[in-house]
């Protein structure tokens, strides 16, 4: 574990140093984050302007909590998932995955953690600000934000596992971008509470593509409305998907043709 932590520190130190050579990107990223958040807030305001319980009986402040969590996950995706998992296709296509597999370190760890980008920080800060604003309006105890770190971490694990499984498909199908764009589009549903969708759609976004466990359940935990069953279900799905991503990656590697073979 110590060796992996040291490796991670070296990975992220060099990655951030390289990214900060283009500091204007941070300004552009901040502007993009503000614009995206503004669109999300405008959409909620539009929905609630004529109906105080427009999204399945959730109040405006409760829906705002879901939106804040969505913005945080979007920022974490920009900082941790996009810089790493989108490169797997290139490694497979160019044959440079060979060099990663030969390294004395777990290949999934290397592929998942090699790079980090600061450009997702504005999204995370805006999401946190939205959460705090909504929490103040609902009198959420400060301690619940600490407790809420657990479901947020589980939500990120769910999101990572889904992305990695889709990225692993590049072993067979290099032009995987169409599938990842479909996944990205489906995950956009996470900006709204689960109750906002019809019955069958709720089932789809809970058990097929577990979007509800990324934003709705963590929001319910923050608002002290989540049941133990839902919390345990989120933990089981997150851990189960992560283990599945490990097994699926090893299965995919059995079909990988080395560039040197």
N, C-alpha and C positions, 0 to 999 in steps of 0.2 A: 504493500500500500504506500509506503514511504517513497519507493522508487517511482510509482505512478504520480504521486503528488508533486514530486520534483520535476518530473517530465512535463506535467500539466503547467507548472509555473513557467518553465522554459518555453513551452508552446505559446502560451498567452502573452508572455512578455515580448517575444519577437513578433507575434501577430499584431499586437497593439502598436508597437513601434513602427511597423510597416504601414499600418492603416493611418496613423497620425501624420504621415508624410503628405496626406491629402486632406488637410483640415477643413477646406471649404466643403467637403462632403458632409461634415458634421452639421454645418449650417443648413445645407440642403436637406439633410435628414430631419433636422428639427422642424423646418418649414413643412416638410411632407407629413410629419407626425401631427403637427398642429392642424393642418388641413384635413387629415383623415379623422382626427378626433372631432373637429368641428362638424364634419359631415355626419358622423355618428350621433352627435348631440342634437343636430338639427333634425335628424330623422326621428329621434325619440320625442323631441319637442313637438314635431308635427303630428305624431301618433297620439300624443297625450293632450293635444290642444282641444280636442272635442270629446275625449273620453278619458276619465281619470284612471280607469282600469283597462287600458287598451290591450295590454299583453297578458292575457290569461289571468287577470285579477291581480297582477303585480302592480304596485304603485310606481310612480315615476322614480322615486329614490331607489327602490329595489331594482328596477330595470337599469338604473344608472350604475349600480354596483356591478351588475353583469357586464355592462359596457366597459367599466374600469378594468375588470379582470381580463376582458378580451384584449384591451390595449396593452396590458402588461405582457400577456402571452404573445401578442404580435411583436413587441419589442424583443422578447427573449428569442423568438424565431429569427428575427433579423440579426441578432447578435451571435447566436449559437448554432442554429440549424442551417440557415442559408449559406453561411461561409464554409460549411463542412459538407453537408449531405448533397448539396447541388454539384459538388465536384466529383462525386463517385462515378458519375457517367463518364466524365472526361478521363478518369484514371483507367476505367475499363476500356474505353475506346482507344486510348493511346498506348495501352499496355503497361502504364506506369504503376498499375496496381501490384505488379510483380514485386517492385521494390518495397512496397508497404508490407506485403505478406512475408517478406524475408526478414523484416526487422524483428528483434527480440522483444516484442511488445504485442499485446492483443490488438489485432487488426481493427476490430470494431471500435475500440477505444481510440486508436489513432485516427480513424476516419471521422469519428464523432467529435473529437476534442482538439484536433490539430490547430484549428483557427478560431479566432474570436473577433468580433467587430464591435466597436463602440457606437455604431450608427443606430442601434436599437435602443440606446439609453433614453433618448427623448420620448419614445413611445412608452417606455416603462415609467418614466417620471410623470408623464401626463396621466397614465392609467392610475398611478398611485394617488395623484392629486384628485382624480375623479372619485376614487374609493374613499378618500378622507372626507371630501365634501359631502358625499352621500351618507357616510357614516355619521358625520356631525348632524345632518338633518334627521337621521333616524336614532340618534343617541346610542350608537354602537359603542360598547366599552372598549377602551384602548387595548386591553388585554386580548380582545378577540382578533386583533390584527396579527398578533404573535401566533395565536392558535391557527389563524387562517393560512399561515405559511405552509402548514402541512398539506392541506388540500391543493394549494397552488403548486407545490412541488410535485404532487401526484399528477396534477393536470399536465404539467410540463413533461412528466415521464410518459403519459399517454400520448401527447403530441409528438414527442421524440420517437417513440416506438412506431407510430403510424408512418412518420416520415422515413424512418430507416428501412422499414419493410418495403415501402414503395421504391426507395432508392436502390434496394437490393435487387429489384427486378431488372435493373440495368445489366445484370449478368446475362440475361436472355434477350432483353430488348433495350437497345441503347437509346432509342428515341422515347425515353420514358417521360419527357416533359409534359406530354398531353395528360398522362395519368396524374402527375403531381399537380397540374393546374386544376384538374377536377377535384382533387383532394383539397387544395387551397380554397376553391370555391365552396365546397361543402363545409369547411371549417368556419367560413364567414357566418354561418348560422349561429355560431357561438356568441355573437354580439347581442342576441336576444334570449330571454328566458325560455326554458323548455316548454312551459305552459302556453307560450304564444303560438305554438304550432298545433295543427289538428292531431287527432289520436294516432293514426298510423305514422304520421311524420314524427311524432314524439318517440314512438318505438324505434324508428329508423335512426334518429339522432341520439338515442340512448344506448341501444344494444348493437346496431350495425356499425355506424360511425359514431363513437361515444362522445359527441360534442357536449352533451349535457354534463358529463363529468369533468369537463374542462372549465366551464364558467358557471353554470347554474348551481351545481352542488357546492363548489367553493363559496359562491355568493350566499347560499343558504347557511353555510357554516358561519360566515361572518355575521349574518343576521340572527344567528342562534335559532334557526328554523329547520336545520337538517336533522334527520333521524339517524340513529346509529346504523340502521340497515343501509341507508344510502352512503354513509361514510365508509362502511366496511366494503360495500360494493365498489366504490371508487378505488379503494386500496387494492382490492382483488383484481380489478380490471387493469390498473396501472402496472402492477407487478406481473400479472399474467401476460400482458402485451409486451412488456420488456423481455421476459423470458422467451416469448415466442419470437421476438426480433433476433435474439441470440441464436436460437435454433434455426430460424429461417436463413440467417446469414451463413451459418456453417453448411447448411444444405445447399445454398446457392453456390458456395465456393467449390462444391463438388463438380459443378458444371462450368466452372471458369476455365477458359483455355488460355494458358500463359502465352505471352507474346514471344517467349523464347522457345516454346515447345512446337 
